[in-house]
Amino acid sequence: MTTVRRLTEDMINRIAAGEVVERPASVVKELVENAIDAGAKRVEIVTAGGGASLIRVTDDGGGMTHDDLGLAIDRHCTSKLTDDLLDIRTLGFRGEALASIGSVARLSIASRHASEPHGWEIVVEGGLVHPPRPAGLNSGTRVEVTDLFFSTPARLKFLKGERAEASAITDIVKRLAMAHPEVRFSLTGSDRGAIDYPVAHGDEPFVERLGQILGQDFVDNSLAIDATREGVHLSGYAGLPTYNRANGLQQFLFVNGRPVRDKLLVGALRAGYADVMSRDRHPVAALRIDLEPHGVDVNVHPAKSDVRFRDPGLVRGLIVGALRNAIHQAGHRSATTGGGATIAAFRTGAPPASTAWRPSAPMPSFGNAAAAPSWRDWANTPAPAREFNEAAQPAFAAVSQPSADARANVVAANDPTDRPLGAARAQVHENYIIAQTDHGIVIVDQHAAHERLVYERLKTALARSGVARQILLIPDVIDLPEDDVARLLKRADELAELGLAIESFGPGAVAVRETPALLGELDTRSLLIDLADDLAEWDDTTRLREKLDHVAATMACHGSVRSGRRLRAEEMDALLREMEATPGSGQCNHGRPTYVELKLADIERLFGRR
């Protein structure tokens, strides 16, 4: 082995750059954060070659003096950090970004402070610093980065294509713009189309900025989130369960104004939708967490995208609880985009709009309209035998019939077209209910809708009467690491409420005496290992709750009105009224919509009346 030696300053900067400057988007992130910290109200970003050829960030912030400019490009020089490393109130604070960028690219910084008669410019090329020189600049700062990674060619080879790098830059700018609606952002360049986010004004600037970035559809199909617990404030907007995506790219999370990609927060967001969304779909959300700087550590990694909370269980519980409460309060709401998708499906394979449609044969005539069968005559025909024997399935008997209140509502309102889901008019293909509202029609999937109603009743019954337990004739003794045993015994009371009774059985072992009756035969060892993992990571008994919810969902699926069963008019109306009164009835247990609404304007467009 060779003797210990001190690394050169150039080598130190290149090693640091490997952590801070991962790709062109990392450079944009650091420079835009500096602009925001400088008090800028306008930030302009220009790129070329996916950011590898050119990145230029111009702002109207406070600027830097001659002396500050000379220090800014040195490592660990910053104006943002006090003596308390836990009291961080700015986006940047490490003092590494500019030095790291200058060591792997050609960096030019021009800045003017209000106290000086003109601006100053400093140039750094691959770690070589040129002395500051006068520059013409009205105010603020202009940072230009060219030939990124020219001094580290091996790193340059690992960059993705120009389009992919440009897309990553766009995502970074979107997240920063969303976090700071009081700042105007513009993004242009030869490798992209121009993007401009003007300053958001009005009573709710965050909502306006969300509309600029995510579109009006998200604003129309989102739920307002506002909750506080023990000094932690959660705010923002979360999409309806039926307004979802195939991946998690439309999830925006902020901590004290800082965009983050934290595993705990993403897991909490997922858990908040676990009961109303399929596992292969992802919610759309923009959530902000604000708390005292001492309650969160943002100094986990130089990229500052990961954070650590002093009380992670509190933060996770706040997010999950607020999301579930908002979804509960939303009632039967479903995404409004379903109507547009339905119209698009109708138009699939249709002739071009410019082609006038003519029927190839005369339309059939029904002759005397009075002789045509009405929907009421058809709906009142005797219903076929039930598809399952309710007497043989007492668990479903209480939940498979409309409630007395729902039946009373039907009697009180013979034709409730003014209700949100309207009045039932027909049943087609023995599975879909057609209802008329004052403003259009609603198409309901009777099985999916009733499945949700049954599931909600089962959950209510479980919450009211508790989880039934089954006593094991011979207790299961499970050997586990002592740390896992300690975690499980600490939460023994909570586990007992969920139907799992455990007690200590000497060092490194747990005796299971009772298990939830809903789960039937159970692999207790696997369950306890999963629970111990959940408690170690989240401090929550997630797996057991999910298993109970899954069993309840399965029971609801088998105990609901099946596809192919004809319903009478009063049964259809009772189902609609119960949907209106049941939280979460806009989607089934698997996350699919239970109904689609077509506005009258949509129908008129379908027939070319608009």
N, C-alpha and C positions, 0 to 999 in steps of 0.2 A: 504493500500500500504506500502511496505517496504521502508526503507530509501535508498537514492542513495549510491551506493558503486562502487568502482573501480574494473574493471575486471582484472583477473590475466593475466600475460603475455601469459601463455599457452592458455587460452581461447581466447585472442585476436588473436593469431596466427591461431587457428583453424577456427575462423570466417573469417579471411582474406583468409585462404586456400580454404574456400568454394567458394570464388569468383575467385581466381586465378587457383586453381587445380580442374577443373570440372571433368576430366577423364584422363586416361593415356596419351592421345594425347596432353592434355594441358601441361603436364610435359615435353614431348618431345619438344613441341614448345618453351617453356621457355628456356630449356637447349641448344637447337640448336641456338636460337637467341643469347644467351650469347656467344656461340662459334664464331658466325659470328662477333659479336661486338668486340671480342678479336683478330680479324684479322686472323682467321683460314683459311687455304687453303685446309684443308682436315678434314671432319667431319664423324666419324663412329658411327652409331647407332645400338645397339643390344637390342632386346626385347625378352621376354618370357611371356607366359600366357596373351597375348594381352596387355602387358605392366604392368599388375597388379603384376606379380611376379618379373619382372626384366626390368629395363631400364638402359642402359649404353651408355653414350655419351662421345666419346673421340675426342679431337681436337688437332691441332698443333699450337694453338694461342699463345699469349704472356704469359699466365700463371699468377699466383699470388704469392706474397711473403708470408712469414709466418704471418705477421701482417694483410695483406689484407685478407688472408684466414680466420682468426679469425673474422674479421668484416663482411665478405660476407654472413654469415649465420644469421646475425642479421637483423631485419626488418628495412626498410628505410635506408639501407646502400648501396651506389652505387658509382661507379667511372664514370658514364656516364652523370650525370646531372649537368649542370651549374646553376647559380643563376636565369637564365631566363627559366621558365617552358615552354615558347612558342617556344624556340629554341632547339628543340629535333632532333638530327641527328643520333640517334642510335635506334636499335630495342627495347632494354630494357632501362628502366630509373627509374622505380618505387622502386626498391630495395626490392621487396616483394617475389619474386618467390622462392628463396632458403629457406628463413625462412618458407614460407608456406608449401613447400614440406617436409622440415624436421619435421614439426609438425604433419604430417599425414602419414609418411613413415620412413623407415630406409635409411638415406642419408649418402653417403660417397663421399667426394671430395678430390682428390689428384691432386696437381698442382705444377709446378715448374716454377719459373721466371728465366730469363737468368742471373740475378744478384746474384743468390744464388747457392751454390755448390751442393745442392740436393733438392729434392722436399719435400713437406709437405702434410700430410693427416689429415682431420678432419672428425669426425663421429657424426651424429645427429640421435637419435632414439626417435621418437614420441615427439620431442621438447626438449629432454635431450641432451645437448651438451657435448661431450668429448673433452678434450684439444688436440691441434694439436700434431702430432708425425711425425718423419722423414719417408719419403717414397721414394722408388726407382722409378724415372721417368725421362726420357730423357728431355722432354720439353712438353709444353702445359698443358692441364687439362683433367682429367678423372672424370666424375661424374657418380655414380652408385646409383640407387634408387631401393630398393627391398621392397616387402610386402606393396605396396601402400594401404593406408586407413586401415592399421592394427589397428591403434588407434581410428578409427571411423568406427566400423563395419556396422553401419546403412548406411553410405555412400557407403560402398563396395557392399551392396545388390542392389544398383541402377545401377551398371555397367551392360552393355550389355554383350553378349557372347564374347568369346575370339576372334572369327573371326571378329565380328563387331568392337571391340576395335582395333584390329590389322589393319583393313582397315582404321580406322580413323587416326591412326598414319601414315600410308602410304600416305594418302591425305595431312597431314600436311607437311611431308618431301617433297612431290612433289611440293607443293606451295613455300616452302622456297628455294628449289633447282632451281625452275623456276625463282625466283626473283634474285638469285645470281649465274649466270652461271660460275663465276670465281672460285667457290669453288667446290671441289669434295665431293659428298655425297655417302655413302654406308649404306644400311639398311639390316641387317640380323637378324636371330633369329630362335628359334625352332618353332615359330608360323607362319612362313612365308617363302616364297622363297626369295632368295637374290636379291637385287636391287642395282645397281651401276650406278651412273651418273658421269662420268669423267669430268674433267675440259673442258669447251667448248672453243676451240681456233678458229682461223680464223677471217674473217672480220666481221661476224655477230654472236657472241657467243650466243646471245639470241635465234636466229633462230635454232642454233645447239642444244641448250638445249630443245627447244620446240620439235624438232624431237626426242630427247631421251625420252621425257616424253609422248608426245601426239602421236608420230608416224609420219612417213613421209606423210601419207595421209593428216594430218592436214596441214602440210607445203605446200603440193601441192594444197590444196583447201582453202587457206586462202588469205586474202587481207592485204597488209601492211598499217598500220595506222600511220600517222605522222602529227600532227597538233599542233599549238601553238596559244594561245590567252591570252593576258594580263599577261604574265609571267607563265602561266600554260601550260606545255608540255605534250601532249598525244602521246604515241607510243605503238607499239605492233602489233599484228596480230589478225584478226577476220575472222572466217570461212565464206565461201560463204553461201548465204541463203539456198541453197539446201544441204549443209553439216551441218546437225543439229542433235539434240538429243531429247530424250523424257523427259529429266529433265535438270536442270541447274548445274549439278555437274562438267561439263567441262567448267565452266566459271572461269577464274583466273584473279583477279583484284589486283593491287598493287599500293600503294601510298608511294612514296619516299622509295621504296624497301621493303615495309611492306605488306605482304598479308592481305587483308581485305575482309570482307563480309558486305559491306555497302549497305543499302537499296537504297540510292540515286543512287549509281553507277549501281546497278543491274537494277533499273528502267530505267536509261538512256540507258543501253545496250539493254533492251527490246524495248524501244521506237525507237532506231536506226534501228531495224529490223521490226517495226510494219507494214510497208507497203509491206513487201516481205516475210513474214513468218506466218504460221498458229499459232493461239493462243495456241494450245496444243503442239507446238514444241519449242525448246530452242536453241539459237545460241551457237556455240563454239567459245571462244575468250580468248586471253591472252593480257590484256591491262595494261600499266604502266602509272601512272600519277606522274609527277615530278613538284614540286613547292616549293617555299620558306617555311621553317617550320612555319613561322608566319601566313601563309595562311591556315593552317590546324591544328586542335586540335586532337591529338591522345590520349589524356588523358581522354577520355569519360568513359572508363570502364577498370577495371584491366586486362581483357583479351586482350585489345588493338585491337580487331577485328573491332570495330566501330570507325569511324572518323567523324568529323564535319568540313566542309569547311567554310571559312569566306564568300565566295561568291558561294553558292551552285548552283545558276542559271547559273553562268558562267561555272562551271565544267560540269553541265548537258548539257548545250547547246553545249559545245565543243565536248562532246562524241557523242551526237546525230548527230550533223552536220558532224563530221569526218566520222562516220560510213555510213551515207547516201551518202556522197560524194564518199567514197571508193566503195560502191555498185554501184553507178551511173557510176563511171569510169570503173568498171569491165565489163560493157556492157552485152553481152549475155552469159557470162561464167556460166557454171553449174558444179556441183561437178563431178569429174572424177570417183568417186566411183560408179556412176550409172551403168557403164559398168560391173563392177564386180558383182553387184547385179543382173543384167540381166543374166549374165552367170550362176550364182547360181540358178536363177529361171528356166532357161532352163534345168539345171541338176537335178532338183527336181524329185525324183523317178527314176532316171537313174540307170542302172545296175552298179555293181562295176567296177572300172577302169580295173581290171585284167580280166574281162569277155569280150571276143571278141564279138562284135555285128555283127549279120548277119541278113539280111532282111528275113522275113518269106515268102515273095513272090517276084517274079521279079519286079523290078521297072518299072512303066509304061513308054512306049515310046511315044514320040510325033511325031514320024515319021520324015517327012521332016521338018527341023528346020525353013525353010523359010515360011512354011505354018502356023507356030504357031503365034498366035496374039502377037503383040509387045505392050509394055506399052504405046507407043505413040498413037497407034490406039485406045487403050482403054481409055486413058486419054482425047482424043479429041472427045469422044462421047458427045452428047448434055447434058449439066448439067440440073438437075431437077429444078423445080421452087424454088425460094428462100423461106426459111422457115419463113421469116418475111417481111412485106411490108415496103420497105425503104421509100416510099413516105409518109406512115402513121407515120413513126418514123424519122423525120428530124434530131433529135439529133444524130442519129447513121449514117445517110447517109454519112456524111463527114469523118467518121472514119472507115467505114466498107470496104472500097476499098483500094487496094495498092496505095501508093503515086506515083506521076509522076516520081519522081527520082528512085523509086524502079523498075517501069516498064522500065525505060530507062536503068537501069543496066542489066535487063534481056536481052534486045535487044543487048547490047554491049558485053555480055558474054553468048554465046549460051550454053555452057557446063561448068559452073564454078566449077569444082571439086576441084580447088585449093583454094576456099573460105572456111572459117571456118566451115560453115554448108553445104558445098558441093552443088551438083546439084540434083534436085528432079528426082527420077527414077520411083516412083509409089506411089499409095495411097491404103492402105489396110484397110478393114473394114470401109471404108468411114470416117475415123477419124485420121489415122496415115499416115504420109508422110515418105517415105523411101528415103533418100538422100545419094548419094555416094560422099565421099571425097577422097583425095589422099591417105589417110592412113586408111580408114575403111568406116563405114556407120554411119549415124545418123538417129534416129527414132524420129519424131516430133509429139507431140499431137497437132493437128491443132487448136482445140478449146481453149486449155489452152494457146497456143502461141498467137493466135490472141486476146484473152481476155486481155493479158498483153499489147499488142500493143495498143489496144483501150483505155485501162486505162491510159497509159502514155500520149496519145494524149489528153485525157480529162483533166488530171492534167496540161498539158502544156497550154491548152486553159484557164483553171481557173486561172493559174498564170499570163497569159498575159492579159486577159480581166477582171479579178476580179470575185468575187462571186456575182451572181445576187441576188437582194433582193426583198422581197415582203413586201409592206407597210401594216401594220395592220390597219383595219378600226377603231378599238377601241384599243388603246395601253393597253398592259397587265401591271398591276401594281403588282409587286412582293414584299412582305414583307420579309426582310432578316435581320440578325444581322448587326449592324452598321459596324463591322469590315469587314464582307463580302461585304457590299455595298461599302466601301472605296476601297477594293481591286479591285472590278469590275470597278468602275469609273476611277480608276487610269490607267486601261488598256482599256479604252473605245475606243481609236483610233485604237488599234490593233484588237479589237473585230469588229469594223466597217469594217475593211478590210476583215474580214471573213464573212461579211453579217449580223452581229448582231448589231443593233443600240440601245444603251441604254442611259438613262439620269437619273439624280437624280430626285426623287419625294418625297422630304422631308426627314427627318431623318428616317433611317431604311427602305427605300423603293427604288425600281428601276422601272422605266417605260421602257418597251420594245416597241419600235416603228417599228422596221423592223427586219425580220428574214431571214436567207438564203433560197432562193427559192428552192434549191435542197432538203431541208429537208421536204418540204410540211407542213402538219399539225404537230405542234410541241408542246410538253409539255414544255413551256418556264420556268416554275418554276423549274422543275427537271434539265433542262439544266443549269440554272443559279446556282443552288446549286452545281452541279458537277463542273462547272467552278470555283466557289469560292473555292471549296475544292482543285482543281488543283493549283490555285494561292497561296493558303496557304501552300501547300506542296512543289510544284515545282517552283512556280513563272512562270507558263507557262499555256497557254490556250490549254491544250492537248486534252480535251474531244471534243471540237468543231471541231478541226482539224480532229480527228479520225472519228467523225460523217460524216464530208464532204468526207473524203477519203472512208469511207464505202459506201456512196451513189454512189460515182464515180465508185467504184469497182463493185457494183451491176449493174449499168448501162452498164459497160463494159462487164460484164458477159452475159447480155441479148442482147447486141448489137454486139457480136462477131460471127464469123463463127461457126455454130452449128455442133455438132457431127452428122454424117450421111449425110453431104452434100459433093457431089463429086466436086473435084476441077480439073480444067484444068492444064496442065503442066506449063503454064506461071503463073497461079495463085499460084501454089505451090512454084515456084522459087521466085516469088515476095514476098511471105510470108517469105521465108528463108532470102532474102536480107534485108527485113525490120527488122527481128529479129537481124541480125548482127549489124544494125545501131541503135538499141533501147536499152538504158540502162535498166538493170533489166529483160531483156526478157528471161533469163535462168530459171526463175520460174514464175508461174502464180500468181494471186492476193492472192491465198490461201497458197502459199509457196511450192506448188508441182513443180517438175521439168517439164519444157516444152519440153525437149528433152533428149535423152540418146544417148551417142556416144559409139560405139563399134570399137575399134582399130582392124586392120587386124590380129594382133597377138592374140587378144581375140577370134576372129572367128576361127582362125586356131587351137587354143587350144580346142574350142568347138567340132571340128571335129577330134581331136586327131592328128593333123598335128604337134603339138609341145608337 
